[in-house]
Amino acid sequence: MKNVIKWICWFFAFGCSISVQAAIVQGNDPNQAAGDDGFNLTIDTNTGLRWLDLTLTNGRSFNDVSSNFAVGGDYEGYRHATRDEILSFWSNAGINYTANYIHQPDNSMAISSLMEKLGLTLDLTYDGGLGIYKGAGGWFDDTAYRPGATSPSRVFLQYRVEGPSGQPFCPDNPECIGAFLFQETVFSFDTTQFVTGNMLVGTAVPVPAAFWLFGSAVLGLIGVTRRKAPS
């Protein structure tokens, strides 16, 4: 019995470790097309929200996508994410958001990783490969902060290295990575841009897979112990 207790304690520690380290995982919604990496969901296990791959809504306007949330629509079961949900998502992904249009080297790995998971809506190389511009952008629901706005808000994660023919996007720095929130004023809710998708969320399985693994292991160990117990 003592050995079983030791194994249970080990699995508990292991399960907790997985749940912390795997706060952002990838998955699939069988009702949606697969993304470029074979997945179409980025799941935040801390909040239980499923984030749909941006490439699946790239080039579609806010209003167009909103009209497809109902039963039978292209994005049934989803809705536009809010500003607070996005900032919480970034925080759980390890991004320490500060302000718009600044170089955020401390967030470099976290931003790059999340961009790839969400799907790139912009992926360009130029100047013989010396210039690189990758981004993941999407419209989101900002009515709580901009009630009555006639233009949508947009989120954009980017990694940019200017080639010889370009000017640094970030002052005095040819390399620029950042996580930005825009309060657009020149676009409407019907605007379409090929580099901009929609930040859509749906509810997710509330219990991380790591805890299912932990629970199954504990039950298995208890079963083994009972079978070995003397009659």
N, C-alpha and C positions, 0 to 999 in steps of 0.2 A: 504493500500500500504506500510505503514511503517513496518508493520509486515512481509510482503513479503521480503522487503529489509533486515530485520534482519535475516530471514531464509536463504536468499541467502548468506549473509555474513557468517553465521554459517556453511553452507554447503561448502563454499569455503575453510574456515579454516579447516573443517573436511577432505575435499578432499586432501588438501595439506599435512595434517598430515599423512593420509594413504599413499600417494605417497612416502613420505620420509621414513616412518617406514617399508613399504613393498617394499623396493627397490629390494629385492631378493625374488621371489615367485616361486611356483611350478606349473607345468601344464602338459599337455599331448599332444603328437603328435599321432593322431589316426593311423598313418602309421607305428608306431614303437611299439614294445612290452612294456608292463608296467614294471617299475622297481620294486625292492623289496618292496617299500613303496606305490606302486600303481600309482606313477607318473613316467614320463620319461623325463621331462624337468625341468631345473632350469633356470628361466627367470630373467635377469638383466634388470629391467625397466628403469634404467638410460641410458643404451646403446642400448637397444632394441634387445640384442642378446639372443638367446635360446641356452642353453647348454645341450647337450644330455647326458642322464644318462651313466656313465662310465661302468656300468655292461653290457650294450648292446654291447660294443666293447671289453670287457675284454678278453685277450688272443689272440687278432688279431693284426697283425703287422701294422706298419705305411703304408707300400706300399699296403698291402691287403685292408685296409680300404679306402685308397686314390683311389683305382681302382673301388670303389663302390659309388662314388659321382655322376656319370653320371645318366641320365634318366634311370630308371629301376634298378638301383643299390640298394644295401641294405641301403645306407645312402644318397639317392637322396635328394638334397637340403641342404646338410651340407658340411662343409669343416673343416680342422684342424685349431684350434685357434692359434693365434700368441702369442709371449711372451708379447707384450704390452697389448693385449686383456686380457690375463690371469691376469697380474698385476693390470689392471684396474678393472677386475671382483673381485679380492681379496679385493681391496680397497673399492669397493662399498659394499662388504659383511662384512666390518668392520675389515679386516685383515691388520695389519700394517706390511707389508713384510720388512724384514731387510736383512738376509743373510742365506746361506745354513747351515744345520747341527747345528743349535743352538736351545736351549730350549726357546720357546716363550710363557710363561705363560700368558702374557697380552692378547694374542690372543686366549686363550684356548676356550672360548665359541664360538667365531666366527668361528674358524677352525672346531670344533666339529660339529657345525650346518651345515656348508657348506659340510663337508664330508658326512653327512647323506643325504643331499639333492642330491648330485651328485652321490651317490651310492658307497658302499664300494667294492673295488676290493680285499681287504684283510681283513679278520675278524677271528682272531685266539685267542684261550685261551689255556693256558697250566699251568703246575704246579698246578693242581687242581683248576684252575680258578684264581690263584693269578697273573699269567702272562697274559697280554692282549696286543694284537697288532692289531690295526685297521688302515686301510689306504685306500686312494682313489688316484689312480695314472693313468696317461695317457700320451701318446706321443703327442707332439704338433709341430707346424710349427715354426722353429727357424731360417729360412733361412736369415732373415733380420740381425741377429746377428752372424750367423755362415754360411756365404755363401760358398758353395762348400764342406760343411761337409759331411763325409761319414758315420756318425753315428747320430741317432736322439737325440733330447732333450726330457726330461721327467719331468713332474710335479708330486709331491707327497705330499699329506696332510696326516699326521699321528698322531695317539695317541698311545703311547706305555708305558706300565708299566711292568718292568722286574720282573719275578718270581724268586724264590730262585736259580734256576739253570742257570739263565742268568746273563749277565753283563750289567750295565746301558748303554743304547745307547747314552745318553747325559752324559758327564763326571760329576761325583759326584751328579747325580740326577737319582733316579730309575724311575721317571716319566718324560716322554718326549713328548711334543706336538710341532708340527712345520709345516710350509708350505715351501716346498723346490722346487728349480728348479735345475735339473741336466743337465750338458752337457756331455752326455754319450760318451765314447770313445771305449768301448769294444763290443758294439752292432751295428748291421746294421739296415737298414730300413726294413729288412725282419724278424727281430727278433720278436719272440712271447714270451710273459710271461703272465702266468695266473693272476698275480697280477697287470698287467698294461693294461688299456684300451686305449682309444684315446679321447683327448679333442676336441670334435666336436661342432661347432657352426652353427646356422642357423639364418636367419633374423626373427625378432619377430614383433608382433603387436606393432606399435610405440606409441600408447596411452595406458597408464596404466589403468587397470580396474577401479581404484579409480576415474579417471576423467570421465569415462563413467557413473559411479554412480552419480557423482556430476552433470554432464550435464543433466542427466535424471531427477534428483530431481529438478533442477532449472526450466526446461521446465514444469514439473508437477505443480510446484507452480504458474508459470505464467498462466497456463491453468485454475487452480482453481480460481485465482484472476479475470480473465476475465469472468468466469461464474458467479461470485458473484457480478460483477460490475453492478450498476443500469442502466437500459435501458433509 
